[in-house]
Amino acid sequence: MQELQLLGWFYRLSPHVVLCTQRQQAATEALVQLIRVRRSEAFPPGHPTTRLSLDLLREALAAAPVKSLLDVGCGAGLLSLAAAALGVPRVVGVDIAPAAVHVTRENARDNGLAGSLQVAQGSTECLKGPFDLVMANLPWEVQMDKVSELNRLAAKGGRLILSGLRDNQEDLLLQSYESLGWFLVRRLIKRFRHPTLPPDISFTWVAWWLEAITC
């Protein structure tokens, strides 16, 4: 099997589906579907939390089927596109930024995924739910503000995939979810160290897979 010749960022979703940015050469690997993604401003494709979120999405979909998925703060729609490409029949992306909504719709249309991906401009309050899986790759401050909303939008027995926070920001957020009946199933981390920072300072990015306690 020939290798895939890509420039820029790419991520293999499955043996036959690859996410990539617009900068790439033609694919030479047989039977590979390229999902081309225009970049967005926040949490670009190469950001550690993007990969962590994609890793958990793959695991979650392999563990149990998902009929509906919500991507909160969808940006360029990368997580939404990944879910749709992996077979989730109903995917909804929501973002407060008009530019993000526009790019997500273009990405969905250009990749032939518009039929299973809807995009809404606004906050989560404009949505009803419920969703089998809710994803949010957002800064810690926004995550704290959205706890009750994500809990409301998740289906009974549903799942959450959260990222965008660092390890020194976990405790309070996890306590907030535990108080609502959620528990941590899986935790992934990506350590990041910058050469200009003192050796005792590092940033460890975190992603969670949470499930609701069911009686």
C-alpha positions as CSV (number, residue, x, y, z in Angstrom):
1,M,0.0,0.0,0.0
2,Q,1.4,3.4,-1.0
3,E,1.9,6.0,1.7
4,L,-0.3,9.1,2.0
5,Q,1.7,12.2,0.9
6,L,0.5,15.1,3.0
7,L,1.7,18.6,4.0
8,G,0.6,20.4,7.1
9,W,-1.6,18.8,9.7
10,F,-3.4,15.4,9.3
11,Y,-5.0,12.8,11.5
12,R,-6.0,9.3,10.6
13,L,-9.5,8.7,11.8
14,S,-9.7,5.1,10.5
15,P,-7.7,3.0,8.0
16,H,-9.6,4.6,5.2
17,V,-10.5,8.2,6.5
18,V,-8.0,11.0,7.0
19,L,-8.6,14.5,8.3
20,C,-6.2,17.1,6.9
21,T,-5.8,20.8,6.3
22,Q,-6.1,22.4,2.9
23,R,-2.3,22.3,2.3
24,Q,-1.6,18.8,1.0
25,Q,-0.4,17.0,-2.1
26,A,-2.7,14.5,-3.8
27,A,-3.3,11.2,-1.9
28,T,-1.4,8.3,-3.4
29,E,-2.7,5.7,-0.9
30,A,-5.5,3.6,-2.3
31,L,-9.1,3.8,-1.0
32,V,-8.5,6.7,1.4
33,Q,-11.1,9.4,1.9
34,L,-9.6,12.8,2.6
35,I,-11.7,15.2,4.8
36,R,-10.2,18.6,4.0
37,V,-10.6,21.2,6.8
38,R,-10.2,24.9,6.5
39,R,-8.5,26.3,9.6
40,S,-10.2,28.3,12.3
41,E,-8.8,30.8,14.8
42,A,-9.3,29.0,18.2
43,F,-7.9,25.6,18.9
44,P,-6.4,25.0,15.4
45,P,-6.1,21.4,14.1
46,G,-2.5,21.1,15.5
47,H,-3.5,22.1,19.0
48,P,-2.9,19.2,21.6
49,T,-6.5,19.3,22.7
50,T,-7.8,18.8,19.2
51,R,-5.9,15.5,18.9
52,L,-6.9,14.5,22.5
53,S,-10.6,15.1,21.6
54,L,-10.3,13.1,18.3
55,D,-8.6,10.2,20.2
56,L,-11.4,10.1,22.7
57,L,-14.1,10.4,19.9
58,R,-12.6,7.4,18.2
59,E,-12.6,5.4,21.4
60,A,-16.2,6.4,22.4
61,L,-17.6,5.5,19.0
62,A,-15.8,2.2,19.0
63,A,-17.2,1.4,22.5
64,A,-20.9,2.1,21.7
65,P,-23.0,3.5,18.8
66,V,-23.9,7.1,18.8
67,K,-27.0,8.3,16.9
68,S,-26.7,12.0,17.8
69,L,-23.7,14.2,18.6
70,L,-23.3,17.9,19.6
71,D,-20.1,19.8,19.0
72,V,-20.1,22.9,21.3
73,G,-17.9,25.7,20.0
74,C,-17.4,23.9,16.7
75,G,-14.9,26.4,15.2
76,A,-14.1,25.1,11.8
77,G,-16.2,22.0,12.5
78,L,-13.3,19.6,12.7
79,L,-14.8,17.4,15.5
80,S,-18.2,17.5,13.8
81,L,-16.7,16.5,10.4
82,A,-14.9,13.6,12.1
83,A,-18.0,12.3,13.8
84,A,-20.0,12.5,10.5
85,A,-17.2,10.8,8.6
86,L,-17.2,8.0,11.2
87,G,-20.9,7.4,10.6
88,V,-22.8,9.4,13.3
89,P,-26.1,10.0,11.5
90,R,-27.0,13.3,13.2
91,V,-24.3,15.8,14.1
92,V,-25.0,19.3,15.3
93,G,-22.3,22.0,15.6
94,V,-22.9,25.3,17.5
95,D,-20.7,28.4,17.7
96,I,-21.3,32.0,18.7
97,A,-19.0,33.3,15.9
98,P,-20.6,33.8,12.5
99,A,-17.3,33.1,10.8
100,A,-17.0,29.7,12.5
101,V,-20.5,28.7,11.4
102,H,-19.7,29.8,7.9
103,V,-16.5,27.8,7.7
104,T,-18.1,24.7,9.2
105,R,-20.9,24.8,6.7
106,E,-18.4,25.2,3.9
107,N,-16.3,22.3,5.2
108,A,-19.3,20.1,5.5
109,R,-20.5,20.9,2.0
110,D,-17.1,20.5,0.4
111,N,-16.6,17.1,1.9
112,G,-20.1,15.8,1.1
113,L,-21.1,15.7,4.8
114,A,-23.8,18.4,4.8
115,G,-26.6,15.9,4.9
116,S,-25.6,14.6,8.4
117,L,-24.2,17.8,9.8
118,Q,-26.2,20.8,10.9
119,V,-24.7,24.1,12.2
120,A,-26.3,26.7,14.4
121,Q,-25.1,30.1,15.3
122,G,-25.6,31.0,19.0
123,S,-25.0,29.6,22.4
124,T,-26.1,26.2,23.7
125,E,-29.3,27.8,25.1
126,C,-30.7,27.8,21.5
127,L,-30.6,24.0,21.5
128,K,-33.1,21.5,22.9
129,G,-31.3,18.1,22.8
130,P,-30.9,15.5,24.0
131,F,-27.7,14.2,22.4
132,D,-26.1,10.8,22.9
133,L,-22.6,12.4,22.9
134,V,-21.7,16.0,23.7
135,M,-18.3,17.3,22.8
136,A,-16.7,20.6,24.0
137,N,-13.1,21.6,23.3
138,L,-13.3,25.0,25.1
139,P,-11.2,27.0,27.6
140,W,-11.5,26.2,31.2
141,E,-13.5,29.4,32.0
142,V,-16.1,28.6,29.4
143,Q,-16.2,24.9,30.5
144,M,-17.0,26.0,34.1
145,D,-19.8,28.3,32.7
146,K,-21.3,25.5,30.6
147,V,-21.5,22.6,33.1
148,S,-25.3,22.9,33.7
149,E,-25.9,23.4,30.0
150,L,-23.9,20.4,28.8
151,N,-25.6,18.3,31.5
152,R,-29.0,19.5,30.2
153,L,-28.2,18.7,26.6
154,A,-26.8,15.2,27.2
155,A,-29.2,12.3,26.9
156,K,-30.0,10.0,29.9
157,G,-27.1,7.5,29.9
158,G,-25.2,9.8,27.5
159,R,-21.6,10.7,27.3
160,L,-19.4,13.9,27.4
161,I,-16.0,14.5,25.8
162,L,-14.4,17.6,27.2
163,S,-11.0,19.2,26.6
164,G,-9.4,22.7,26.4
165,L,-8.2,22.6,30.0
166,R,-4.9,21.9,31.8
167,D,-4.2,19.5,34.6
168,N,-4.1,22.3,37.2
169,Q,-7.7,23.2,36.3
170,E,-9.3,19.8,36.6
171,D,-10.4,19.5,40.2
172,L,-13.2,22.2,40.4
173,L,-14.6,21.2,37.0
174,L,-14.7,17.5,37.8
175,Q,-16.3,18.2,41.2
176,S,-19.0,20.2,39.4
177,Y,-19.8,17.2,37.1
178,E,-19.6,14.6,39.8
179,S,-22.2,16.6,41.8
180,L,-24.6,16.2,38.8
181,G,-24.0,12.4,38.6
182,W,-21.2,12.2,36.1
183,F,-18.0,10.1,36.5
184,L,-14.7,10.0,34.7
185,V,-14.3,7.0,32.4
186,R,-11.1,8.0,30.5
187,R,-8.5,10.7,30.9
188,L,-5.9,11.5,28.2
189,I,-3.1,14.0,28.6
190,K,-0.5,15.8,26.4
191,R,2.5,17.4,28.0
192,F,3.8,20.6,26.6
193,R,7.0,22.4,27.6
194,H,8.3,25.6,26.1
195,P,12.1,26.3,26.1
196,T,11.6,29.8,27.4
197,L,9.8,28.7,30.5
198,P,11.5,27.8,33.7
199,P,12.1,24.0,34.0
200,D,9.6,23.6,36.8
201,I,6.7,25.1,34.7
202,S,4.9,23.0,32.1
203,F,1.5,22.8,30.6
204,T,-0.2,19.5,30.6
205,W,-3.4,19.5,28.4
206,V,-6.2,17.2,29.4
207,A,-9.2,15.6,27.8
208,W,-12.0,13.6,29.6
209,W,-14.6,11.1,28.7
210,L,-17.4,11.3,31.2
211,E,-20.5,9.1,31.6
212,A,-23.6,9.7,33.6
213,I,-24.4,7.4,36.6
214,T,-27.5,5.4,35.7
215,C,-29.7,3.6,38.3
